[in-house]
């Protein structure tokens, strides 16, 4: 067990390091602005006094490394500074929105993961038949279509033509869970469509790869039925890649949510990011980017660790 | 029950019985599942659902026919070697090639095809379709059809340029890293790891918020974001090649790194790199479309599919499908490219089982 713990700690350290480098990039990118934040925000018409006042307010007179460590220290404790537009603390606005985004992602994941794995195994079992080909075409189409296309098609049919679900997913904290689930059904379904397609293809590919291995051949030769080969011999070895697939797609869910949130006017962190990019509200942009990057890295890390835990061979890298 | 429904089921059941009688397993499975599906859909959705199934089947049959003829056409006009490959291509790949061909023609000859200019205001806002305007007018009274045609040039063109740039940087970096190895390889790979661990849309938003949105920054940002993917693939493909004996021989002959990359590695790495180019194009294209949709990509009045969807999105709530057309155009092209890439990957290595 000590072995595994060691590896996990090593991976965590590596993830943390990556996150640190990314925070430098996110902070440094804003430093690359022509002039500085004050000039960029106030524009060319600003008087010298205005710019100077804003510089002082933001503490721009100190050197970049000092400000970076202040910003990082604040970020770790959940303080991202004040928004340039509303002058309110960024963390206040982000908190609720982030939980909304997580809610949507978890909702979609709950529907998508079981369906995708089940269908992936099914098409691997019936590979190279008509069903496999049809599934291949359908999943490719669903992956290739931009999210907003799927979203608008769903809106057109489910809300405009059939009037089954609302087209605008406005939710607030005091709604019941059932209400929330109904309101956010269409955005969740949009993401389910994309993610199921991805996961299905990856599950199929990883199972089919395993089907080429000698022990499967052996099982077949001794007359084990096809479904049993998959469930008993292939699946235990396929868990590692499947866990990987699931985690990668969850990471995708968290970030792919931006477009979906904008289409459905969902009060999540993605929409906030897009709004603040348009308004050039840099503290908010930085905070959102850092949160997205952190979630993304965390899930990738989870994928790595999950793969190591389920596959003993990965515990002893050559 | 009317004649349409009776005819519909008679055709399907008759077809599947015939297929079963002549032992055509695939055709039987397909026809019979369509029968079952339309049975369920008919009960739920009534006659209109059956019409939808019929129209869908018609569209699929039509595109299959078009792809078949296009494949035969290519097989005839191409030289012998490529014609042989073309004959074994699946219909989906032929379909993809046909769509790409159509888009290329539309993009290149946009000014000739489009009846009006891309920013020419010719009527009232949201004017419905009439004889002069095939798809009606957009939110400013510009001809929707002309703008879609011009979009083929602007959106696809920008994505293509960005992909070329990303590919150029990434492939050269990856090939160099693989052939040189050592410190250069280590440093490049670590940089790439970091860039790839930032989600692409988020990174694009961050960079665009800082450098502003114009076409040149957009292309450079895309290249920065997607070059690492190409780098990784190029490096891993080339990594398998540089350990070969003939590379060793070339090194012992005293050839330089550049010569080895150009003459020894590149010819053996073309197939996966071309497939990667297709995939990369899809990613860049979707990201550009997404950014434009968010209002942060190609700026008006340039006609662009992503922003057209956003500008006309209000029409959806009136049950109009016009805003879906540019979105569908994006989807169709990515699907087409993916079909072709799928076939190429299958050919170059593929899941053989």
Interface residues (C-beta under 8 A of the other chain):
Chain A: X18 X21 X22 X25 X26 X29 X30 X32 X33 X127 X129 X130 X131 X134 X136 X137 X140 X141 X143 X144 X145 X146 X147 X148 X149 X152 X153 X155 X156 X160 X161 X167 X205 X208 X209 X211 X212 X251 X254 X255 X256 X258 X259 X262 X263 X273 X274 X276 X277 X278 X280 X282 X285 X286 X288 X289 X292 X293 X296 X297 X300
Chain B: X26 X29 X30 X92 X193 X194 X197 X198 X199 X201 X202 X203 X205 X206 X207 X208 X209 X210 X211 X282 X286 X289 X290 X293 X294 X295 X296 X306 X309 X313 X316 X317 X318 X319 X321 X323 X324 X327 X328 X330 X331 X334 X335 X337 X338 X339 X342 X351 X352 X353
